[in-house]
Amino acid sequence: MADRSLLGEMRQIQLAIELIELGARLQVLETETSLSRGRLIKLYKEIHGVSPPKGMLPFSTDWFVTWLPNIHSSLFYNIYESLSLLGTETRMATMVKAYRLYLEQVSMLEDREPVLGLTRAWTLVRFFQSGMMQLSVCRRCGGRFVAHAHSIDHDYVCGICQPPSRAGKTRKAAQRAKRT
């Protein structure tokens, strides 16, 4: 019996380490592991050398439907859903694997910077599980994109097929254009 609890605790610590390295906030760690808050804070400090950030987790679904976050959220969630259909791992193991695959895909982009952090990805999965979000199919490209649940989507066009007028006109883009 003692061996099982030690192995279980070891798995919880491994999960916490993996989540911390991927950028999880303390609230995510507390929800997804059985480790005490004190141990999680200590582990976070040991890994990053600083205390975990304070503050509330993102709680609005609106962030996920804005232009660039929607593209990244949709990429992540489609990966997550595909892995979930295999049903071979726990929800958190699937989420971590999907997030790593998302990071791998983003690393090939020009900016190489993920828009979707692990905490937001975790929040997105929870929004889907609670029925607050859905995947809508773009009528032009056929891609499946994150949208508010119960939104009318029979004429849905994604942000890739029809980007907003200011899309890509960020300060970073202007600085990049100056350099080239």
Accessible surface in RSA format (square Angstrom, percent):
REM  Atomic radii and reference values for relative SASA: ProtOr
REM  Chains: A
REM  Algorithm: Lee & Richards
REM  Probe-radius: 1.40
REM  Slices: 20
REM RES _ NUM      All-atoms   Total-Side   Main-Chain    Non-polar    All polar
REM                ABS   REL    ABS   REL    ABS   REL    ABS   REL    ABS   REL
RES MET A   1   197.04 102.0 150.98  99.9  46.06 109.7 132.77 112.9  64.27  85.2
RES ALA A   2    71.44  65.7  62.02  95.7   9.42  21.4  66.93  94.3   4.51  12.0
RES ASP A   3   104.75  73.4 102.62 102.1   2.13   5.0  28.15  66.2  76.60  76.4
RES ARG A   4   186.04  78.1 178.94  91.2   7.11  16.9  59.97  82.0 126.07  76.4
RES SER A   5    73.79  62.4  58.78  78.4  15.02  34.6  54.81 116.7  18.98  26.6
RES LEU A   6   115.54  64.3 110.64  79.2   4.90  12.3 110.96  77.9   4.58  12.3
RES LEU A   7    81.38  45.3  81.19  58.1   0.18   0.5  81.38  57.2   0.00   0.0
RES GLY A   8    26.98  33.3   0.00   N/A  26.98  33.3  26.29  72.2   0.68   1.5
RES GLU A   9    61.82  35.5  55.82  42.2   6.00  14.3  24.38  47.2  37.44  30.6
RES MET A  10    92.10  47.7  89.61  59.3   2.49   5.9  55.74  47.4  36.36  48.2
RES ARG A  11   140.36  58.9 135.90  69.3   4.46  10.6  51.94  71.0  88.42  53.6
RES GLN A  12    46.47  26.0  46.47  34.0   0.00   0.0   5.85  12.4  40.63  30.8
RES ILE A  13    44.36  25.2  44.36  33.1   0.00   0.0  44.36  31.9   0.00   0.0
RES GLN A  14   104.98  58.7 100.03  73.1   4.95  11.8  34.38  73.2  70.60  53.5
RES LEU A  15    34.10  19.0  31.08  22.2   3.02   7.6  33.51  23.5   0.59   1.6
RES ALA A  16     0.00   0.0   0.00   0.0   0.00   0.0   0.00   0.0   0.00   0.0
RES ILE A  17    56.20  32.0  56.20  41.9   0.00   0.0  56.20  40.5   0.00   0.0
RES GLU A  18    55.77  32.0  54.64  41.3   1.14   2.7  12.03  23.3  43.74  35.7
RES LEU A  19     0.00   0.0   0.00   0.0   0.00   0.0   0.00   0.0   0.00   0.0
RES ILE A  20     0.00   0.0   0.00   0.0   0.00   0.0   0.00   0.0   0.00   0.0
RES GLU A  21   107.36  61.6  78.60  59.5  28.76  68.5  25.11  48.6  82.25  67.2
RES LEU A  22    25.35  14.1  10.88   7.8  14.47  36.4  14.62  10.3  10.73  28.9
RES GLY A  23    43.73  53.9   0.00   N/A  43.73  53.9  27.41  75.2  16.32  36.5
RES ALA A  24     1.42   1.3   0.00   0.0   1.42   3.2   0.00   0.0   1.42   3.8
RES ARG A  25    46.15  19.4  46.01  23.5   0.15   0.3  15.63  21.4  30.53  18.5
RES LEU A  26     8.57   4.8   8.57   6.1   0.00   0.0   8.57   6.0   0.00   0.0
RES GLN A  27    53.78  30.1  52.49  38.4   1.28   3.1  33.99  72.4  19.78  15.0
RES VAL A  28     0.00   0.0   0.00   0.0   0.00   0.0   0.00   0.0   0.00   0.0
RES LEU A  29     0.00   0.0   0.00   0.0   0.00   0.0   0.00   0.0   0.00   0.0
RES GLU A  30    61.83  35.5  44.76  33.9  17.08  40.7  20.16  39.0  41.67  34.0
RES THR A  31    75.06  53.4  43.00  43.6  32.06  76.4  31.42  42.2  43.64  66.0
RES GLU A  32    24.57  14.1   8.63   6.5  15.94  37.9   3.09   6.0  21.48  17.5
RES THR A  33    11.57   8.2   0.00   0.0  11.57  27.6   3.54   4.7   8.04  12.1
RES SER A  34    97.93  82.8  60.15  80.3  37.78  87.0  54.29 115.6  43.64  61.1
RES LEU A  35    18.79  10.5   7.79   5.6  11.00  27.7   9.91   7.0   8.88  23.9
RES SER A  36    64.47  54.5  49.67  66.3  14.81  34.1  53.98 114.9  10.50  14.7
RES ARG A  37   126.91  53.3 119.87  61.1   7.04  16.8  48.95  66.9  77.96  47.3
RES GLY A  38    48.50  59.8   0.00   N/A  48.50  59.8  37.95 104.1  10.55  23.6
RES ARG A  39   108.03  45.4 103.15  52.6   4.88  11.6  42.61  58.2  65.42  39.6
RES LEU A  40     0.00   0.0   0.00   0.0   0.00   0.0   0.00   0.0   0.00   0.0
RES ILE A  41    47.14  26.8  47.14  35.1   0.00   0.0  47.14  33.9   0.00   0.0
RES LYS A  42   148.83  72.6 145.57  89.3   3.26   7.8  90.50  81.5  58.33  62.1
RES LEU A  43    28.87  16.1  26.62  19.0   2.24   5.6  28.23  19.8   0.63   1.7
RES TYR A  44    21.06   9.8  21.06  12.0   0.00   0.0   0.06   0.0  21.00  25.9
RES LYS A  45    96.41  47.0  91.63  56.2   4.78  11.4  40.66  36.6  55.74  59.4
RES GLU A  46   141.80  81.4 107.98  81.7  33.82  80.5  45.39  87.8  96.41  78.7
RES ILE A  47    58.74  33.4  26.87  20.0  31.87  76.8  32.25  23.2  26.49  71.9
RES HIS A  48    80.89  44.2  54.02  37.5  26.87  68.7  37.47  38.6  43.42  50.5
RES GLY A  49    62.20  76.7   0.00   N/A  62.20  76.7  32.11  88.1  30.09  67.4
RES VAL A  50    95.10  62.6  88.20  79.8   6.90  16.6  95.10  82.6   0.00   0.0
RES SER A  51    55.69  47.1  41.55  55.4  14.14  32.6  19.98  42.6  35.70  50.0
RES PRO A  52    10.39   7.6   6.74   6.1   3.65  13.3   6.74   5.6   3.65  22.7
RES PRO A  53    66.04  48.1  49.91  45.5  16.13  58.6  61.20  50.5   4.85  30.1
RES LYS A  54   178.47  87.1 148.89  91.4  29.58  70.4 121.89 109.7  56.58  60.3
RES GLY A  55    46.91  57.9   0.00   N/A  46.91  57.9  37.04 101.7   9.87  22.1
RES MET A  56   149.47  77.4 126.35  83.6  23.12  55.0  89.69  76.3  59.78  79.2
RES LEU A  57    35.88  20.0  28.04  20.1   7.84  19.7  28.17  19.8   7.72  20.8
RES PRO A  58    29.70  21.6  13.78  12.6  15.92  57.9  25.59  21.1   4.11  25.6
RES PHE A  59   147.52  73.8 133.98  83.0  13.55  35.3 135.24  82.0  12.29  35.2
RES SER A  60    47.87  40.4  41.14  54.9   6.73  15.5  37.93  80.8   9.94  13.9
RES THR A  61    19.11  13.6  16.70  16.9   2.41   5.7   2.80   3.8  16.31  24.7
RES ASP A  62    83.81  58.7  83.57  83.2   0.25   0.6  27.97  65.8  55.84  55.7
RES TRP A  63    62.07  24.9  56.39  27.3   5.68  13.3  42.61  22.7  19.46  31.6
RES PHE A  64     0.08   0.0   0.08   0.1   0.00   0.0   0.08   0.1   0.00   0.0
RES VAL A  65    52.47  34.5  30.03  27.2  22.44  54.1  30.03  26.1  22.44  60.9
RES THR A  66    70.57  50.2  64.19  65.1   6.38  15.2  68.00  91.3   2.57   3.9
RES TRP A  67    73.06  29.3  59.11  28.6  13.95  32.8  65.56  35.0   7.51  12.2
RES LEU A  68    65.21  36.3  64.06  45.8   1.15   2.9  64.06  45.0   1.15   3.1
RES PRO A  69    19.88  14.5  19.88  18.1   0.00   0.0  19.88  16.4   0.00   0.0
RES ASN A  70     8.93   6.2   8.93   8.6   0.00   0.0   5.19  12.5   3.73   3.6
RES ILE A  71    36.84  21.0  35.23  26.2   1.62   3.9  35.23  25.4   1.62   4.4
RES HIS A  72    11.66   6.4  11.09   7.7   0.57   1.4   3.50   3.6   8.15   9.5
RES SER A  73     0.00   0.0   0.00   0.0   0.00   0.0   0.00   0.0   0.00   0.0
RES SER A  74     2.84   2.4   2.84   3.8   0.00   0.0   2.84   6.1   0.00   0.0
RES LEU A  75    65.99  36.8  59.06  42.3   6.93  17.4  64.92  45.6   1.08   2.9
RES PHE A  76     0.00   0.0   0.00   0.0   0.00   0.0   0.00   0.0   0.00   0.0
RES TYR A  77    20.25   9.5  20.25  11.5   0.00   0.0   0.71   0.5  19.54  24.1
RES ASN A  78    37.76  26.0  36.03  34.8   1.73   4.2  23.49  56.5  14.27  13.8
RES ILE A  79    29.34  16.7  25.17  18.7   4.17  10.1  28.88  20.8   0.47   1.3
RES TYR A  80    15.81   7.4  15.81   9.0   0.00   0.0   7.83   5.9   7.98   9.8
RES GLU A  81    47.37  27.2  46.74  35.4   0.63   1.5  13.30  25.7  34.07  27.8
RES SER A  82    68.10  57.5  60.85  81.2   7.25  16.7  31.12  66.3  36.98  51.8
RES LEU A  83    33.90  18.9  29.30  21.0   4.60  11.6  29.30  20.6   4.60  12.4
RES SER A  84    43.80  37.0  27.63  36.9  16.16  37.2  28.88  61.5  14.91  20.9
RES LEU A  85   147.22  82.0 115.96  83.0  31.26  78.6 118.64  83.3  28.57  76.9
RES LEU A  86   120.76  67.3  97.10  69.5  23.66  59.5 101.06  71.0  19.71  53.0
RES GLY A  87    61.80  76.2   0.00   N/A  61.80  76.2  28.81  79.1  32.99  73.9
RES THR A  88   110.07  78.3  73.54  74.6  36.53  87.0  68.61  92.2  41.46  62.7
RES GLU A  89    74.90  43.0  45.98  34.8  28.92  68.9  31.91  61.7  43.00  35.1
RES THR A  90    97.52  69.4  87.63  88.8   9.89  23.6  89.27 119.9   8.25  12.5
RES ARG A  91    82.01  34.4  68.83  35.1  13.17  31.4  35.31  48.3  46.70  28.3
RES MET A  92    12.59   6.5  11.39   7.5   1.19   2.8  11.39   9.7   1.19   1.6
RES ALA A  93    36.52  33.6  27.48  42.4   9.04  20.6  33.44  47.1   3.08   8.2
RES THR A  94     8.85   6.3   7.66   7.8   1.19   2.8   2.68   3.6   6.17   9.3
RES MET A  95     0.00   0.0   0.00   0.0   0.00   0.0   0.00   0.0   0.00   0.0
RES VAL A  96     6.85   4.5   6.85   6.2   0.00   0.0   6.85   6.0   0.00   0.0
RES LYS A  97    90.28  44.0  87.62  53.8   2.66   6.3  55.17  49.7  35.10  37.4
RES ALA A  98     0.00   0.0   0.00   0.0   0.00   0.0   0.00   0.0   0.00   0.0
RES TYR A  99     6.92   3.2   6.92   3.9   0.00   0.0   0.48   0.4   6.44   7.9
RES ARG A 100   106.20  44.6 100.38  51.2   5.82  13.9  46.41  63.4  59.79  36.2
RES LEU A 101    62.73  34.9  62.63  44.8   0.09   0.2  62.73  44.1   0.00   0.0
RES TYR A 102     0.00   0.0   0.00   0.0   0.00   0.0   0.00   0.0   0.00   0.0
RES LEU A 103    51.00  28.4  46.51  33.3   4.48  11.3  46.80  32.9   4.20  11.3
RES GLU A 104    97.65  56.1  90.39  68.4   7.26  17.3  34.22  66.2  63.43  51.8
RES GLN A 105    71.58  40.0  67.01  49.0   4.57  10.9  12.21  26.0  59.36  45.0
RES VAL A 106     1.51   1.0   1.44   1.3   0.07   0.2   1.51   1.3   0.00   0.0
RES SER A 107    49.83  42.1  46.95  62.7   2.88   6.6  34.80  74.1  15.03  21.1
RES MET A 108   127.31  65.9  95.25  63.0  32.06  76.3  60.94  51.8  66.37  87.9
RES LEU A 109    88.63  49.4  85.45  61.1   3.18   8.0  87.35  61.3   1.28   3.4
RES GLU A 110   141.34  81.1 105.51  79.8  35.83  85.3  57.23 110.7  84.11  68.7
RES ASP A 111    72.57  50.8  49.16  48.9  23.41  55.3  19.57  46.0  53.00  52.9
RES ARG A 112   165.43  69.5 145.30  74.1  20.13  47.9  42.88  58.6 122.55  74.3
RES GLU A 113    94.47  54.2  89.87  68.0   4.60  11.0  30.01  58.1  64.46  52.6
RES PRO A 114    57.54  41.9  39.89  36.4  17.65  64.1  39.89  32.9  17.65 109.7
RES VAL A 115    46.60  30.7  25.82  23.4  20.78  50.1  31.43  27.3  15.17  41.1
RES LEU A 116     0.25   0.1   0.02   0.0   0.24   0.6   0.25   0.2   0.00   0.0
RES GLY A 117    35.04  43.2   0.00   N/A  35.04  43.2  31.12  85.4   3.92   8.8
RES LEU A 118     2.17   1.2   0.00   0.0   2.17   5.4   0.00   0.0   2.17   5.8
RES THR A 119    11.76   8.4  11.13  11.3   0.63   1.5  10.94  14.7   0.82   1.2
RES ARG A 120    67.60  28.4  67.40  34.4   0.19   0.5   9.70  13.3  57.89  35.1
RES ALA A 121     0.00   0.0   0.00   0.0   0.00   0.0   0.00   0.0   0.00   0.0
RES TRP A 122    10.01   4.0  10.01   4.8   0.00   0.0  10.01   5.3   0.00   0.0
RES THR A 123     8.53   6.1   8.42   8.5   0.11   0.3   7.96  10.7   0.57   0.9
RES LEU A 124     0.00   0.0   0.00   0.0   0.00   0.0   0.00   0.0   0.00   0.0
RES VAL A 125     0.22   0.1   0.19   0.2   0.03   0.1   0.19   0.2   0.03   0.1
RES ARG A 126    99.91  42.0  96.97  49.4   2.95   7.0  16.45  22.5  83.47  50.6
RES PHE A 127    19.24   9.6  19.24  11.9   0.00   0.0  19.24  11.7   0.00   0.0
RES PHE A 128    30.56  15.3  15.25   9.4  15.31  39.8  15.45   9.4  15.11  43.3
RES GLN A 129   105.79  59.2  66.52  48.6  39.27  93.5  45.48  96.8  60.31  45.7
RES SER A 130    75.69  64.0  38.09  50.8  37.60  86.6  49.56 105.5  26.13  36.6
RES GLY A 131    40.89  50.4   0.00   N/A  40.89  50.4  31.60  86.7   9.28  20.8
RES MET A 132    87.49  45.3  77.78  51.5   9.71  23.1  65.42  55.6  22.07  29.2
RES MET A 133     7.54   3.9   0.00   0.0   7.54  17.9   0.00   0.0   7.54  10.0
RES GLN A 134    44.75  25.0  41.03  30.0   3.73   8.9  22.93  48.8  21.82  16.5
RES LEU A 135    33.89  18.9  10.57   7.6  23.32  58.6  10.57   7.4  23.32  62.8
RES SER A 136     0.45   0.4   0.08   0.1   0.36   0.8   0.36   0.8   0.08   0.1
RES VAL A 137    81.92  53.9  73.86  66.9   8.06  19.4  73.86  64.2   8.06  21.9
RES CYS A 138     1.50   1.1   0.00   0.0   1.50   3.5   0.00   0.0   1.50   1.6
RES ARG A 139   144.96  60.9 105.72  53.9  39.23  93.4  38.66  52.8 106.30  64.4
RES ARG A 140   134.37  56.4  96.51  49.2  37.86  90.1  39.79  54.4  94.58  57.3
RES CYS A 141    74.21  56.1  35.49  39.6  38.72  91.0  36.80  93.2  37.41  40.3
RES GLY A 142    45.62  56.3   0.00   N/A  45.62  56.3  25.57  70.2  20.05  44.9
RES GLY A 143    25.24  31.1   0.00   N/A  25.24  31.1  25.15  69.0   0.10   0.2
RES ARG A 144    99.70  41.9  92.15  47.0   7.55  18.0  33.76  46.1  65.95  40.0
RES PHE A 145    14.56   7.3  14.56   9.0   0.00   0.0  14.56   8.8   0.00   0.0
RES VAL A 146     1.35   0.9   0.00   0.0   1.35   3.3   0.00   0.0   1.35   3.7
RES ALA A 147     9.10   8.4   8.85  13.7   0.25   0.6   9.10  12.8   0.00   0.0
RES HIS A 148    62.90  34.4  61.82  43.0   1.08   2.8  40.33  41.6  22.57  26.3
RES ALA A 149    22.22  20.4   8.33  12.9  13.89  31.6   8.33  11.7  13.89  36.8
RES HIS A 150   169.65  92.7 135.63  94.3  34.02  87.0 104.97 108.2  64.68  75.3
RES SER A 151    45.95  38.8  30.83  41.1  15.12  34.8  36.32  77.3   9.63  13.5
RES ILE A 152   152.28  86.7 119.69  89.2  32.58  78.5 125.61  90.4  26.67  72.4
RES ASP A 153    50.29  35.2  42.28  42.1   8.01  18.9   2.35   5.5  47.94  47.8
RES HIS A 154   140.33  76.7 112.45  78.2  27.88  71.3  95.55  98.5  44.77  52.1
RES ASP A 155    90.81  63.6  78.19  77.8  12.62  29.8  25.64  60.4  65.16  65.0
RES TYR A 156    50.11  23.4  41.92  23.9   8.18  21.3  42.45  31.9   7.66   9.4
RES VAL A 157    29.51  19.4   7.87   7.1  21.64  52.1   7.87   6.8  21.64  58.7
RES CYS A 158     0.54   0.4   0.00   0.0   0.54   1.3   0.36   0.9   0.18   0.2
RES GLY A 159    17.99  22.2   0.00   N/A  17.99  22.2  13.18  36.2   4.81  10.8
RES ILE A 160   102.82  58.5  84.47  62.9  18.35  44.2  88.35  63.6  14.46  39.2
RES CYS A 161    41.25  31.2  15.05  16.8  26.20  61.6  10.29  26.1  30.97  33.4
RES GLN A 162   104.50  58.4  91.88  67.1  12.62  30.1  27.98  59.6  76.52  58.0
RES PRO A 163    70.26  51.2  54.21  49.4  16.04  58.3  54.21  44.8  16.04  99.7
RES PRO A 164    68.12  49.6  51.83  47.2  16.29  59.2  63.86  52.7   4.25  26.4
RES SER A 165    99.61  84.2  73.94  98.7  25.67  59.1  59.18 126.0  40.42  56.6
RES ARG A 166   165.48  69.5 158.08  80.6   7.40  17.6  73.03  99.8  92.45  56.0
RES ALA A 167    25.80  23.7   5.62   8.7  20.18  45.9   8.87  12.5  16.93  44.9
RES GLY A 168    38.32  47.3   0.00   N/A  38.32  47.3  27.66  75.9  10.66  23.9
RES LYS A 169   124.55  60.8 102.24  62.7  22.31  53.1  67.03  60.3  57.52  61.3
RES THR A 170    77.67  55.2  68.39  69.3   9.28  22.1  68.35  91.8   9.32  14.1
RES ARG A 171   201.17  84.5 188.20  95.9  12.98  30.9  67.91  92.8 133.26  80.8
RES LYS A 172   102.76  50.1 100.90  61.9   1.87   4.4  82.82  74.5  19.95  21.2
RES ALA A 173    24.25  22.3  18.89  29.1   5.36  12.2  19.66  27.7   4.59  12.2
RES ALA A 174    57.21  52.6  47.61  73.5   9.60  21.8  54.80  77.2   2.42   6.4
RES GLN A 175    95.34  53.3  93.72  68.5   1.62   3.9  28.50  60.7  66.84  50.7
RES ARG A 176    73.20  30.7  72.52  37.0   0.67   1.6  37.62  51.4  35.57  21.6
RES ALA A 177    68.29  62.8  49.64  76.6  18.65  42.4  55.79  78.6  12.50  33.1
RES LYS A 178   181.20  88.4 148.54  91.1  32.66  77.8  99.78  89.8  81.42  86.7
RES ARG A 179   181.35  76.1 142.92  72.9  38.43  91.5  78.78 107.7 102.57  62.2
RES THR A 180   145.29 103.3  86.41  87.6  58.88 140.3 100.47 135.0  44.82  67.8
END  Absolute sums over single chains surface
CHAIN  1 A    11121.0       8837.7       2283.3       6433.5       4687.6
END  Absolute sums over all chains
TOTAL         11121.0       8837.7       2283.3       6433.5       4687.6
